[in-house]
């Protein structure tokens, strides 16, 4: 999924591909608009790259915690603390 040249050249948003339902303000219930008066649409959840990065970060913390348990040396604690 990426940007096409046409949407980049005319400044239009690709957000409409996420949902057809306009975003409503939770307090007032009114539809939100941008500076040009176009309705804003909700964006998707997490991208696959965000999920992958989160998984790698979680694995880093888990292996650091395991290293601290298996080899309780100050240098391991220092390195493990950097991953938190």
C-alpha positions as CSV (number, residue, x, y, z in Angstrom):
1,X,0.0,0.0,0.0
2,X,1.5,3.3,-1.0
3,X,0.8,6.7,-2.5
4,X,0.1,7.1,-6.1
5,X,1.6,10.0,-8.0
6,X,-1.8,11.6,-8.7
7,X,-2.7,12.0,-5.1
8,X,0.7,13.4,-4.2
9,X,0.6,16.0,-7.0
10,X,-2.8,17.4,-6.3
11,X,-2.5,17.3,-2.5
12,X,-5.5,15.0,-2.0
13,X,-5.5,12.6,0.9
14,X,-5.4,8.8,0.7
15,X,-7.3,8.6,4.0
16,X,-10.6,7.9,2.1
17,X,-9.4,4.4,1.3
18,X,-9.5,3.5,5.0
19,X,-13.2,4.0,5.6
20,X,-16.2,5.5,4.0
21,X,-17.7,6.7,7.3
22,X,-16.8,10.3,8.2
23,X,-15.3,10.8,11.7
24,X,-17.6,12.4,14.3
25,X,-16.5,14.4,17.3
26,X,-17.1,12.4,20.4
27,X,-18.4,15.4,22.4
28,X,-20.5,17.3,19.9
29,X,-21.3,14.5,17.4
30,X,-20.5,16.8,14.5
31,X,-18.4,15.6,11.6
32,X,-14.8,16.8,11.7
33,X,-13.3,18.7,8.7
34,X,-9.8,19.8,7.8
35,X,-8.7,23.3,6.9
36,X,-10.1,23.0,3.3
37,X,-13.5,21.8,4.6
38,X,-13.0,18.2,3.5
39,X,-14.5,15.6,5.9
40,X,-11.9,13.6,7.9
41,X,-12.1,9.9,8.0
42,X,-10.8,7.5,10.6
43,X,-7.5,5.8,9.9
44,X,-6.8,2.2,10.2
45,X,-5.3,0.6,13.3
46,X,-1.7,-0.5,13.2
47,X,0.3,-1.0,10.1
48,X,2.2,-4.3,9.5
49,X,5.5,-2.4,10.0
50,X,4.3,-1.1,13.4
51,X,3.3,-4.6,14.4
52,X,6.7,-6.0,13.3
53,X,8.6,-3.2,15.2
54,X,6.5,-3.9,18.3
55,X,7.3,-7.6,18.1
56,X,11.0,-7.0,17.7
57,X,11.0,-4.6,20.7
58,X,9.1,-7.1,22.8
59,X,11.5,-9.8,21.9
60,X,14.4,-7.5,22.8
61,X,13.0,-6.9,26.2
62,X,12.2,-10.6,26.8
63,X,15.8,-11.7,25.8
64,X,17.3,-9.0,28.0
65,X,15.2,-10.1,31.0
66,X,16.2,-13.7,30.4
67,X,19.9,-12.7,30.2
68,X,19.6,-10.8,33.5
69,X,18.1,-13.9,35.1
70,X,20.6,-16.4,33.7
71,X,23.7,-14.2,34.0
72,X,23.3,-11.7,36.8
73,X,26.4,-9.5,36.1
74,X,26.4,-5.7,36.2
75,X,27.3,-5.4,32.5
76,X,24.3,-7.6,31.6
77,X,22.0,-5.4,33.8
78,X,23.4,-2.3,32.2
79,X,22.8,-3.7,28.7
80,X,19.3,-5.0,29.6
81,X,18.4,-1.6,31.1
82,X,19.1,0.0,27.8
83,X,16.6,-2.2,26.0
84,X,13.8,-1.2,28.5
